Amino acid sequence: MDETEFWELIDSTRQAAGGDPEEQADLLVERLLALDPERVLDFARHFEARYNRAYRWDLWGAAWLLLDGCSDDAFDFFRCWLIGQGREVFEGALHDPDALAGLLGEFDEEIDGDGEELGYAADEAYEQLTGTVAPELGLAPAPAEPEGTPLDLEDDRVLAERFPRLWGRLRT
């Protein structure tokens, strides 16, 4: 599976689910079940690589604003959700997390921002296809700490200065 096919699966399932991340995860499992196990592992590698790339302080700050607070686990689930938004939103957020103010449509923190189930879709499909747990993916280990300069996520002044568009969209 190449990168284009990966993003096509993400986009088609998001559109079919109407943006609901849980429904998107269910649809993703269904689509992955139509593939052979090795291609499911390829999908998992693409997903995991992007998940690890998004482990950054600046994205955590954006998630903190969008979710009105964001624990370690919530940030894990946010990164899965961000991948589920598709290539344009994901790459745009990596380039400039404050750009999420314009990249995202309506944001409902009850539904949006939590893609936990998306993170398990490939594992679930692989297990259903093979009857075994997915093997190690052969990727470099995830960073122990987020990349970039740490932010004081509880300092409104820091967040307003670092994310002026998100701050303006969410806090004014």
N, C-alpha and C positions, 0 to 999 in steps of 0.2 A: 504494500500500500504506500503510495506516495503522499506528499503533503497536500496536493490538490484533492485527492480522494478523501483524505482525512477531513478537510474543511467542508467538502461537499456533504459528507455524512452529518457533520455538526449542523450545517446550515439547513439541510433538508429536514432534519428531525426537529430543529427549533421552529421552523416555519409550520410544520405539520402539527406541532404541539401548541401553537399559538403563543409561544413564549413561556409556557409553564414548564419550569425546569424538571419537575417530577415526571410529567408526561413525556418530556423530551428524553429523559433517561430511559423510560419504558420503551419508547420507540427506537432509541439507539440500540438497546439490547436486541429488539426484534430484528433490526437491520444487520447487526453484527452476527446474529445466528444464521444468516444466509451466507456468511463467509466461511472459509476454512479456518481452522484454529490458528494457523501461522499468520494469516492476515489480521485476525483479531489481536494477536500479540503485536503486530505492526501498529495497529490503531492505538493500543495501550502505550507503546513506546512514544508515539507522537504526542499523546495526551500527557504522559508523565513528563516529557521533556518541556512542554509548554507550562505545565504546572510548576515545575522547578524554576523556570525562567521568571515566573511571576512572583517568586518569593523575594519581594523587594520592599524596603521601607516606604518608598513613595506610593506604591500601590496599596500598602496597608493603610497609609494615611487617607487615601481616597476612599477605601472601603470603610474606614472609621467614620468618615463624614456621611457616606451614603447610608450606612446602617445605624447611624447614631450610636457608635461604639462597636468594637470588633475584637473579640477575644482571639486567642490562637486558633482554636477550632473554627470559629466563624470565618477567620481569614483563609483557612484551608478550604472551606466550603465556598467562599467568595471566589477564590482562584478557579475552582471547578466551574462555577457559574460564569465567570468571565470567559473562559474557553468556550463554553456553551453559547456565548453571544456571537460567535463567529470571528473570522479572521480580521475583518475591518475593525471591529470594536476591540478585540484582543490586542492586535498590533498597535492600534491607536493609543490604547491605554498604556502599553509598554513604552511607547515613544514619549507620551506625555499624559500621566494619570489625570491631570486636571482637565484634559480634553474629554473625559467621560461626561462632563457637564453637557457637551453638545453631541456626543456619540450615542448617548442613551436617550430613548424616548421617555415615556412615563416610567417612574421607578416606584414600585410598591414594595416597601421593605418587608411586608408580610410574605410576598412571593419571590421577589427578585433578590439577588445577592446570595442565595443559598443553593448551590448546585451539588450538594453532598452526593446525591444519587448518581449524578453524571460521573463522578469519580470512581464509582464501582461498576459502571456498565460493562466495560471490557472484561473485568474479572468474572462478572456474572455470566456473560455470554460464553466465555472460554470454559467455565466450569460446566455449563449446560451442554456444550458441544463435546467435551472430553470426559466429563465425570471426575476431573482432577482440578486441583488448584493451579492457577497460572504460575509458571516458573518465573524466576527472576528475569528482568527484562534486559539486563546487561548494560544498563545506563550508569553513568557516574552517580554517586550518592548525592542526595539532596543536600544543599548547603545547611550547615548547622544553624546559622543565623541569617536573617534577611540581608540581601545585598544593599549597598548604599549607606547613606548617612542616617543613623537612627533619628527618629522624630519623637518629640514629646507629644504623644497622641492626645493627651488630656489638656494641652495648652491651646485654647481657642485662638490666641493671637498667632501662634506658629502655624496652625492649620489654615487660618484665613490668609496669611501671607503666602504660604506654599501652594494653596489651592484656591485662588481667588474666584475662578468661575464656578467651581463646585460649591464653595462657601456662599457665593451670591445666589446660586440656584436653590440651595437647601436651607440656608440660615437667615435669609432676609425676607 
